[in-house]
């Protein structure tokens, strides 16, 4: 599939029954919230995505499994120059339509209750809940973006380096006390 055929809105239960899988690349610019965090042009930045939907044996929990990786140009917090931050996500997310099913999940399992998130919609009784798959994947990447991106090693252009600092000879405050001690002992 091409980037144009990436399904932004899906019905997880229906698509899991059909064995939905998608593998390809999307432009980073399609993820508006990540694009706002990026510096410079992201026109040529791509996200590699592999994902699939599967259903458990009870047909009440849909699993979204996949892998994503990209590089996001961000501002280094040391030198204020652009730094490409690699972001890699391997995810295993349970999609449930009933909160009571959460008890069946492992304690540390990631899950989404359909109908609760902003990116899901629930129609009438016969229409299954749908989710915005693109927004869900963007959420996963946003969770991995560093709060304070930095180069591994960079020059602090906006902070003085040790060579630029002129060391001043300061009087040692304890010299005064040592002088008083000598006067008291005499």
N, C-alpha and C positions, 0 to 999 in steps of 0.2 A: 504494500500500500504506500501511497505517496503522502506527503504532509497534508495535501488537500483532502484526503480521504480519512484522516484521523477523526474518529468519532468523539466529538466533544461531549455530547449528551448521550448517556446510555441507560438502558434498563437492565440492571445487574442480573436479576434472576432469569430473565428471558435470554440474555446474551451468554450467561454461564451455561445454560442448557444447550446452547448452540456451540459451545466450545470456543468462545471468542479469544483470539490472540492477535496482537499487533506488534510489529517490529519495524522500526524505521527511525527517521530523523525529523525533528521539527525545528523551525527557527526559534531561537531564544526570545525573539521579539514577540512571539505569540503569548508569552507569559508576562502579562503587563506588570504584575507586582514585582517580579524579579527584574524586569527591564528598568523599573524605577530605581532599583538599588545599584544598577550597573553604571559605570562611567564610560564615556566615549561611545563609539559606535558598536552596536551589537548586531549589525546587519549580517555579518558573516558567521556569527556564533550559532552553533547547532546543539541540540540535545539529542543524544542517542537514547532511545526508549525501547524496551522489550517488556511487554506485559501480557497477562492472560487472566481470564476469569475461570474459576472452577467452583463446583458446588459440592458441599459435604454430602455424606450418605443420607442425612435426614432431609436434605433439600430445603433447609431453612437458613443456612449460612452460605453466603457467597464469599469466596476468597479471591482477592486481587493480589496477584504476585507479579513481581517484576524487578527490573533493574533500569536505572537511569544514570547517565553521566553527562556532564557538561563542564564548561569553564566559564565563570562569570567575571568580567573585568570590574574590579572594585577599587576604591581609593585606599592605598596603604595608610594606616594610621600613624606610621613613623615618618615617612618621607613625603606623604601626600601625592605620590605618583601612582599611576595605575598598576595594579597587580592582578594577574589572572588567578582566580581561586578555583581549583578543581572541586567539583561537588559530585559525589557518587552516592547513590542510594540503592540499596537492596531492600525491598519492602514485601511484607506479607500482612495484608490488612483484611480483617473480617468485615463484611458488609451485612448487617442484620436489619430486619424490619420490625423486630420486636425486642424490647429491652430485656425481657426474661431470658433471651438466648445468650446474653452476655455471660451468665453463670456457667455455660458449657465451654467457654473459652479458657485458655490458659491464663493465669494471673497476669502475665506480662504481655499478653497479646494486644496488638493495636486493633481498634475496631471503630466503625462508624455506624451509628444508628440512623438508618435511612428516614428521612422526614424531619430530622433534627437539625441538620446542617443547612447553612445558607444556600449551598450549591445543589440541594436536592429539592425535588418537587413531588407532591403526591396528588394524584388526581382522584377520580371517583373510585369506588370499591373495586371495580374490575380492572382498573389501570394500575399496573405496578409502579412503585416509586422509581424515579430516574435520578441519576446523579450527573453532575458535570465532571466528567473524567479528567479533563484538562486542569480544572481548578484543584481537584484532589491531588493530582501529580505535582502541581505547582506548590501546594501546601507541603508536600513531602520534601521538595527541594528547599523551600524557605526555611524549614526547620534545621537544615544542615548548613545554611549560610553562616559564615562567621560574623559575630557582632563587631569584632575589631580586626579586620583583615590586615595582614602585614606580609611583607617580603620576608624570606628566611634571613636575608642579610641585606641591609640597605643603609645608605648614608642619611643621617638625620639633617636634612638641609635647613630645617627650621629650628634646630636646637644647636647651641654652640657645642663644638667638640672640645675634647681636652686640650688639643693643641691651640685652639682659639681663645681659651680662657686664660687671662692674665692672672697669675697667682700673686696675691698680695701677701706681703710679710706681715703677719699679725702678731701682736704681743700675746704671749702666753699668760692668761690670767693667773695661773698658779705661780708664775715668777714673783708676782707681788707678795703672795702668801709665803713663799720661800724666803723672801727678804725680811718679812716681818718675823718669821720664826727665828732667823739668825739674830735679829735685834733683841728678841725676848730671851734668848739663851745667853747673851753676854752680860 
